[in-house]
């Protein structure tokens, strides 16, 4: 369980000793392949744990991170009010793999996800600028957070229009520049190619989701391109037919919200999204979470490879994805069973043809439910009556 922790400590030790060339930072498992935010956070852990030697203290710190992560997730779920309370037991106690990722393996994935869930909490509070800042910080720890980016871009366009969302995107970009500046000044090409390497090859022996394929197919660039096209197609379909509820063209998102026709109220957490009326009648908080979580899930389904620590990328979002659609009492048990099968697939080591196929079947069932369970119904373009107009909150600016 110490392999990755020691590699992390070796990677940040070079930075602690004054090395600013990113290509020279490496550990026993290979070169450093994460953005600069990872370096700063784990440098703090490096000094807090006696240069990485006190692993027990690191485990206590990650146990605290695990509890904080649960608190942030529970707060999101309480705002959406879609998941039955008993499901939280499974989220807390039923996943050996998640406990291992946090407290035994000490991966950087849970650090990135905890920051991401904090950012989502800020979005639900309409603190979009602060949320974008935290979102960018999460990206700087690990790039998997970019799977949420298409959904976030859609929300920013829906909320602010094209011109209004540019400052939010600048916040995201500026933080990346500031964090990477020491390395960019020394070797900009080395930093960008190492920390944001989208073409990195994965080892077949660690794959959880594509074990049923021959290794030559798994490593084939045509297969990777097909997955990318499937991902983009899925995002396009969801954006057009599930995220965008208005009968107007999706290009209206580029306009200022106040100039759109027919006029619609801004996306706020305190009002029901009458223009986004669905079969499941999602409130505003639930609608924001649905777009972000489904964006990430589409990326996970089309990933070139999922390793065991990647389970944390979407584990805490699965209950919402399963229960955000209308659910009868008889349908609860199949959904719990689906969670159990997914857990079993991720706990099968090494992965098998059966476990990887089962994982894809489960993902496919969730996608079908999201597609058919959130189909928009015809809605009136007349906004609901209100007592008096309310000014936009300053914190949403």
C-alpha positions as CSV (number, residue, x, y, z in Angstrom):
1,X,0.0,0.0,0.0
2,X,3.0,2.3,0.2
3,X,4.1,2.2,-3.5
4,X,2.1,5.2,-4.7
5,X,2.6,7.2,-1.5
6,X,6.4,6.8,-1.7
7,X,6.4,7.7,-5.4
8,X,4.4,10.9,-4.7
9,X,6.9,11.8,-1.9
10,X,9.8,11.2,-4.3
11,X,8.2,13.4,-6.9
12,X,7.6,16.4,-4.6
13,X,11.0,15.9,-2.9
14,X,12.7,17.0,-6.1
15,X,10.6,20.2,-6.0
16,X,11.5,20.7,-2.3
17,X,15.2,20.5,-3.3
18,X,14.8,23.2,-5.9
19,X,14.1,21.3,-9.1
20,X,11.8,23.4,-11.3
21,X,12.2,21.4,-14.5
22,X,9.0,19.3,-14.5
23,X,10.7,16.6,-16.7
24,X,13.2,16.0,-13.9
25,X,10.5,15.3,-11.2
26,X,10.0,11.5,-10.9
27,X,9.5,8.6,-8.5
28,X,9.8,4.9,-8.5
29,X,6.6,4.5,-10.6
30,X,7.8,6.9,-13.3
31,X,7.8,10.6,-14.1
32,X,5.4,13.1,-12.5
33,X,2.3,13.4,-14.7
34,X,0.0,15.6,-12.6
35,X,-0.4,19.4,-12.7
36,X,1.2,21.8,-10.3
37,X,-1.6,21.8,-7.7
38,X,-0.7,18.2,-6.9
39,X,2.8,19.2,-6.2
40,X,1.9,22.0,-3.7
41,X,-0.7,19.9,-1.8
42,X,1.5,16.8,-1.5
43,X,4.5,19.0,-0.7
44,X,2.5,20.1,2.4
45,X,1.8,16.4,3.2
46,X,5.5,15.8,2.7
47,X,6.5,18.2,5.4
48,X,3.6,17.3,7.7
49,X,4.6,13.7,7.7
50,X,8.3,14.1,8.3
51,X,9.3,14.0,4.6
52,X,6.8,11.3,3.9
53,X,8.1,8.9,6.6
54,X,5.1,9.0,9.0
55,X,2.7,7.0,6.9
56,X,0.3,6.5,9.8
57,X,-0.1,10.2,10.2
58,X,-0.8,10.5,6.5
59,X,-3.5,7.8,6.9
60,X,-5.1,9.8,9.7
61,X,-5.1,12.9,7.5
62,X,-6.7,11.0,4.6
63,X,-9.3,9.5,7.0
64,X,-10.2,13.1,7.9
65,X,-10.4,13.9,4.2
66,X,-12.7,10.9,3.7
67,X,-15.1,12.3,6.4
68,X,-14.9,15.8,4.9
69,X,-15.7,14.3,1.5
70,X,-18.7,12.5,2.8
71,X,-19.9,15.7,4.5
72,X,-19.7,17.6,1.2
73,X,-21.4,14.9,-0.7
74,X,-24.2,14.6,1.9
75,X,-24.8,18.3,1.7
76,X,-25.2,18.1,-2.1
77,X,-27.6,15.3,-1.7
78,X,-29.6,17.1,0.9
79,X,-30.0,20.0,-1.4
80,X,-31.3,17.8,-4.2
81,X,-33.7,15.8,-2.0
82,X,-33.8,12.9,-4.5
83,X,-32.0,10.0,-2.8
84,X,-33.7,7.9,0.0
85,X,-31.8,8.1,3.3
86,X,-31.0,4.4,3.5
87,X,-28.7,4.7,0.4
88,X,-26.3,6.8,2.5
89,X,-25.5,3.7,4.5
90,X,-24.1,2.0,1.3
91,X,-22.2,5.2,0.5
92,X,-20.5,5.2,3.9
93,X,-20.0,1.5,4.8
94,X,-20.4,-0.8,1.8
95,X,-17.4,0.0,-0.4
96,X,-14.1,-1.7,0.5
97,X,-12.5,-0.2,-2.6
98,X,-13.3,3.4,-1.7
99,X,-11.9,3.0,1.8
100,X,-8.8,1.5,0.4
101,X,-8.3,4.4,-2.1
102,X,-8.6,6.9,0.7
103,X,-6.9,5.5,3.7
104,X,-4.7,2.6,2.5
105,X,-3.5,3.8,-0.9
106,X,-3.4,7.5,-0.2
107,X,-4.0,8.4,-3.9
108,X,-4.4,11.9,-5.2
109,X,-7.8,11.1,-6.8
110,X,-9.8,11.6,-3.5
111,X,-8.0,14.9,-2.9
112,X,-9.2,16.2,-6.4
113,X,-12.7,14.8,-5.8
114,X,-13.1,16.4,-2.4
115,X,-12.1,19.8,-3.8
116,X,-14.6,19.2,-6.7
117,X,-17.5,18.5,-4.3
118,X,-16.6,21.7,-2.4
119,X,-16.8,23.6,-5.8
120,X,-20.3,22.0,-6.5
121,X,-21.5,23.1,-3.1
122,X,-20.4,26.7,-4.0
123,X,-22.3,26.4,-7.3
124,X,-25.4,25.4,-5.4
125,X,-24.9,28.5,-3.2
126,X,-24.7,30.6,-6.4
127,X,-21.0,31.5,-5.7
128,X,-20.0,30.8,-9.3
129,X,-16.7,32.7,-9.2
130,X,-15.5,30.9,-6.1
131,X,-16.8,27.6,-7.4
132,X,-14.8,28.1,-10.7
133,X,-11.7,28.8,-8.7
134,X,-12.1,25.6,-6.7
135,X,-13.0,23.7,-9.8
136,X,-9.7,24.8,-11.4
137,X,-7.8,23.9,-8.3
138,X,-9.3,20.4,-8.4
139,X,-8.2,20.1,-12.1
140,X,-4.7,21.1,-11.0
141,X,-4.6,18.0,-8.7
142,X,-5.8,15.6,-11.3
143,X,-7.1,16.0,-14.8
144,X,-10.1,13.6,-14.5
145,X,-12.0,16.6,-13.1
146,X,-12.2,17.9,-16.7
147,X,-14.9,15.3,-17.3
148,X,-17.2,17.6,-15.4
149,X,-16.1,20.6,-17.6
150,X,-18.7,20.2,-20.4
151,X,-21.5,20.2,-17.9
152,X,-20.0,23.2,-16.1
153,X,-19.6,25.1,-19.4
154,X,-23.2,24.4,-20.2
155,X,-24.4,25.7,-16.8
156,X,-22.2,28.9,-17.1
157,X,-23.7,29.6,-20.6
158,X,-27.2,29.0,-19.3
159,X,-26.7,31.2,-16.3
160,X,-24.6,34.0,-17.7
161,X,-24.5,33.8,-21.5
162,X,-21.4,33.8,-23.6
163,X,-20.0,37.2,-22.5
164,X,-21.0,36.6,-18.9
165,X,-19.2,33.3,-18.6
166,X,-15.9,34.5,-20.0
167,X,-14.8,36.0,-16.7
168,X,-15.5,32.7,-15.0
169,X,-13.4,30.8,-17.6
170,X,-10.7,33.3,-17.1
171,X,-10.7,32.5,-13.4
172,X,-10.1,28.9,-14.2
173,X,-7.3,29.6,-16.7
174,X,-5.6,32.2,-14.5
175,X,-5.3,29.8,-11.6
176,X,-3.7,27.2,-13.8
177,X,-1.1,29.8,-14.9
178,X,-0.4,31.0,-11.4
179,X,0.1,27.5,-10.0
180,X,2.3,26.4,-12.9
181,X,4.2,29.6,-13.2
182,X,7.5,28.4,-11.5
183,X,7.6,25.5,-13.9
184,X,6.5,27.4,-16.9
185,X,9.3,29.9,-16.5
186,X,11.9,27.1,-16.5
187,X,10.6,24.6,-19.1
188,X,7.1,25.5,-20.3
189,X,6.9,22.7,-22.9
190,X,8.1,20.1,-20.4
191,X,5.5,21.2,-17.9
192,X,2.6,21.2,-20.3
193,X,3.4,17.9,-22.0
194,X,3.9,16.1,-18.6
195,X,1.1,17.6,-16.6
196,X,-1.6,17.7,-19.3
197,X,-0.7,14.6,-21.4
198,X,-4.0,13.5,-23.0
199,X,-2.3,10.9,-25.1
200,X,-0.7,8.8,-22.3
201,X,-0.9,5.1,-22.8
202,X,-2.3,2.9,-20.1
203,X,-1.2,-0.7,-19.2
204,X,-3.6,-3.4,-20.1
205,X,-2.9,-5.4,-16.9
206,X,-4.5,-2.6,-14.8
207,X,-7.7,-2.0,-16.8
208,X,-11.0,-2.6,-15.1
209,X,-13.4,-1.8,-17.9
210,X,-11.8,-3.3,-21.1
211,X,-10.5,-6.7,-20.0
212,X,-12.7,-8.5,-22.5
213,X,-10.8,-6.9,-25.4
214,X,-7.6,-8.3,-26.9
215,X,-4.6,-6.2,-25.8
216,X,-3.8,-5.1,-29.3
217,X,-7.3,-3.6,-29.7
218,X,-7.0,-2.0,-26.3
219,X,-3.8,-0.2,-27.3
220,X,-5.0,0.7,-30.8
221,X,-5.3,4.4,-31.6
222,X,-8.4,3.8,-33.7
223,X,-10.2,2.3,-30.7
224,X,-9.2,5.4,-28.7
225,X,-10.5,7.7,-31.4
226,X,-13.8,5.8,-31.5
227,X,-14.2,6.2,-27.7
228,X,-13.5,10.0,-28.1
229,X,-16.2,10.3,-30.8
230,X,-18.6,8.3,-28.7
231,X,-17.9,10.6,-25.7
232,X,-18.5,13.7,-27.8
233,X,-21.6,12.3,-29.4
234,X,-23.0,11.4,-25.9
235,X,-22.3,14.9,-24.6
236,X,-23.9,16.5,-27.7
237,X,-27.1,14.4,-27.4
238,X,-27.4,15.1,-23.6
239,X,-26.8,18.8,-24.1
240,X,-29.3,19.1,-26.9
241,X,-32.1,16.8,-25.6
242,X,-31.7,16.5,-21.8
243,X,-29.7,19.5,-20.5
244,X,-31.3,22.0,-22.8
245,X,-35.0,22.0,-22.0
246,X,-36.2,25.0,-24.0
247,X,-37.7,24.6,-27.4
248,X,-35.5,27.4,-28.7
249,X,-32.2,26.6,-30.4
250,X,-29.3,25.7,-28.1
251,X,-27.5,28.7,-29.6
252,X,-29.7,31.0,-27.5
253,X,-27.4,30.0,-24.6
254,X,-24.8,32.4,-26.2
255,X,-27.1,35.4,-25.7
256,X,-27.4,37.4,-22.5
257,X,-30.1,35.7,-20.3
258,X,-32.0,39.0,-20.1
259,X,-32.2,39.2,-23.9
260,X,-33.4,35.7,-24.7
261,X,-36.8,35.1,-26.2
262,X,-39.0,33.9,-24.7
263,X,-37.6,35.6,-21.6
264,X,-36.9,33.1,-18.9
265,X,-35.8,33.6,-15.3
266,X,-32.1,33.1,-14.5
267,X,-30.9,29.8,-13.2
268,X,-31.0,30.3,-9.5
269,X,-31.0,27.8,-6.6
270,X,-33.9,29.4,-4.8
271,X,-36.5,29.1,-7.6
272,X,-37.9,26.2,-9.5
273,X,-36.6,25.9,-13.0
274,X,-40.0,26.1,-14.7
275,X,-38.4,26.2,-18.1
276,X,-36.5,23.0,-17.3
277,X,-39.6,21.0,-16.3
278,X,-39.0,17.3,-16.6
279,X,-40.7,14.0,-15.9
280,X,-38.8,13.9,-12.6
281,X,-39.5,17.6,-11.8
282,X,-35.9,18.4,-10.7
283,X,-35.5,21.5,-8.6
284,X,-32.8,24.0,-9.5
285,X,-30.2,22.3,-7.2
286,X,-31.0,18.9,-8.6
287,X,-30.8,20.2,-12.1
288,X,-27.3,21.6,-11.6
289,X,-26.1,18.4,-10.0
290,X,-27.8,16.3,-12.8
291,X,-25.9,18.2,-15.5
292,X,-22.5,18.0,-13.7
293,X,-22.8,14.3,-12.6
294,X,-24.2,13.1,-16.0
295,X,-21.3,14.9,-17.8
296,X,-18.8,13.1,-15.6
297,X,-20.6,9.8,-16.0
298,X,-20.5,10.0,-19.8
299,X,-16.8,10.5,-19.6
300,X,-16.3,7.5,-17.3
301,X,-18.3,5.3,-19.6
302,X,-16.1,6.3,-22.6
303,X,-12.7,6.2,-20.8
304,X,-9.8,4.5,-22.5
305,X,-9.1,2.7,-19.3
306,X,-10.3,2.7,-15.7
307,X,-7.8,1.8,-13.0
308,X,-8.9,0.7,-9.5
309,X,-8.3,4.1,-8.0
310,X,-10.5,5.7,-10.6
311,X,-13.6,4.3,-8.9
312,X,-13.7,7.4,-6.7
313,X,-14.2,9.5,-9.8
314,X,-17.9,8.6,-9.8
315,X,-18.7,6.3,-6.8
316,X,-20.3,9.1,-4.8
317,X,-22.4,10.3,-7.8
318,X,-23.9,6.9,-8.6
319,X,-26.8,7.1,-6.0
320,X,-27.9,10.4,-7.5
321,X,-27.7,9.1,-11.1
322,X,-29.9,6.1,-10.1
323,X,-32.5,8.0,-8.0
324,X,-32.8,11.3,-9.8
325,X,-35.4,9.8,-12.1
326,X,-38.9,8.8,-11.0
327,X,-38.7,5.7,-8.9
328,X,-41.5,3.4,-7.7
329,X,-41.1,1.5,-4.5
330,X,-40.6,-1.7,-6.5
331,X,-37.8,-0.2,-8.4
332,X,-35.6,0.6,-5.4
333,X,-34.3,-2.9,-5.0
334,X,-33.0,-3.2,-8.6
335,X,-31.2,0.1,-8.2
336,X,-29.5,-1.2,-5.0
337,X,-28.7,-4.4,-6.8
338,X,-27.1,-2.4,-9.6
339,X,-24.9,-0.6,-7.0
340,X,-23.9,-4.0,-5.6
341,X,-22.9,-5.4,-9.0
342,X,-20.8,-2.3,-9.8
343,X,-19.1,-2.6,-6.4
344,X,-18.4,-6.3,-7.1
345,X,-16.9,-5.4,-10.5
346,X,-14.5,-2.9,-8.9
347,X,-13.5,-5.4,-6.1
348,X,-12.6,-8.2,-8.6
349,X,-8.8,-8.2,-8.8
350,X,-7.5,-8.8,-11.3
351,X,-10.4,-7.8,-13.5
352,X,-11.9,-10.6,-15.7
353,X,-13.9,-10.7,-18.9
354,X,-17.0,-11.2,-16.8
355,X,-16.4,-8.3,-14.4
356,X,-15.5,-5.8,-17.2
357,X,-18.5,-6.8,-19.3
358,X,-20.8,-6.6,-16.2
359,X,-19.5,-3.1,-15.5
360,X,-20.4,-2.0,-19.1
361,X,-23.8,-3.5,-18.8
362,X,-24.4,-1.6,-15.5
363,X,-23.2,1.6,-17.1
364,X,-25.4,1.1,-20.0
365,X,-28.5,0.5,-17.8
366,X,-27.8,3.8,-16.0
367,X,-27.4,5.7,-19.2
368,X,-30.7,4.3,-20.5
369,X,-32.4,5.3,-17.3
370,X,-30.9,8.8,-17.5
371,X,-32.0,9.2,-21.1
372,X,-35.6,7.9,-20.8
373,X,-36.2,9.0,-17.2
374,X,-35.3,12.7,-17.8
375,X,-37.1,13.2,-21.1
376,X,-38.6,16.7,-21.1
377,X,-42.4,17.2,-21.2
378,X,-44.1,19.9,-23.1
379,X,-44.1,23.0,-20.9
380,X,-45.6,26.5,-21.1
381,X,-43.3,29.3,-21.8
382,X,-45.2,31.5,-19.3
383,X,-43.1,31.9,-16.2
384,X,-44.8,31.2,-12.9
385,X,-46.2,34.2,-11.1
386,X,-44.1,35.8,-8.5
387,X,-44.9,38.3,-5.8
388,X,-42.2,40.8,-6.9
389,X,-39.1,40.7,-9.0
390,X,-35.9,40.0,-7.1
391,X,-32.5,41.4,-7.9
392,X,-29.8,39.1,-8.8
393,X,-27.7,38.1,-5.7
394,X,-24.4,39.8,-5.5
395,X,-22.6,36.6,-4.8
396,X,-23.8,35.2,-8.2
397,X,-21.9,37.9,-10.0
